[in-house]
Amino acid sequence: MFDDRWPSQMPIRIAAILALLVLTWGSSLHAQSSSFTVDLSWEGTASCFDPKSPPFLLSGVPAGTKTLKFVMKDMDAPSYPHGGGTVVYSGQNQIGRGAFSYKGPCPPQGQHSYQWTVEAQDGTGKTLAVATVTKKFPLQ
């Protein structure tokens, strides 16, 4: 099953596996290590498919961030494509209502939980940090 080269190649194989793990985990850990947080308010959002994004509050946005990528997911209907948008970041801690267009919430009945994921990206599109917030809609 093994040939005579197996023991001599073991350190090379282990080093390759470790390098792959460090590259994979390292970028993942970096993206989650920030104190980057996001919050939002549904106040003023129309009851069904409002195309104007809600206002967002940001804190801990990492240095070097050039764009913020927003994506909304209905946690009660995760396959429904609400979309999101991208905003140029220039140091602001608030993103105003209507900063981008998307397909707003419209639960068929009752409340649904909506999760926003925000990626802070550098000028090359590399993700520096990720923040999420989940809120129910409509407000009750």
WODA-V709413 format. One record per pair of residues at least 4 apart in sequence whose C-alpha atoms are under 6 Angstrom apart, sorted by the first residue. I is the first residue (numbers start at 1). J is the second residue. Records with the same first field share a line. If there is no record, write none. Layout:
I = J / J
//
This chain:
21 = 25
22 = 26
25 = 29
29 = 33
31 = 128 / 129
32 = 129
35 = 60
36 = 59 / 60 / 61 / 131
37 = 58 / 59 / 131
38 = 57 / 58
39 = 56 / 57
40 = 55 / 56
46 = 50
48 = 105 / 106
49 = 103 / 104 / 105 / 106
50 = 104
51 = 101 / 102 / 103 / 104
52 = 98 / 101
53 = 97 / 98 / 100 / 101
54 = 97
55 = 95 / 96 / 97
56 = 94 / 95
57 = 93 / 94
58 = 93 / 94
64 = 122
65 = 120 / 121 / 122
66 = 89 / 121 / 122 / 123
67 = 87 / 88 / 89 / 121
68 = 86 / 87 / 119 / 120
69 = 85 / 86 / 118 / 119
70 = 84 / 85 / 117 / 118
71 = 83 / 84 / 116 / 117
72 = 84 / 115 / 116
73 = 78 / 114 / 115
74 = 78 / 114
75 = 113 / 114
76 = 112
82 = 103
83 = 102
84 = 102
85 = 100
107 = 112
111 = 137 / 138
112 = 136 / 137
113 = 135 / 136
114 = 134 / 135 / 136
115 = 133 / 134
116 = 132 / 133
117 = 131 / 132
118 = 130 / 131
119 = 129 / 130
120 = 127 / 128 / 129
121 = 125 / 126 / 127 / 128
122 = 126
//
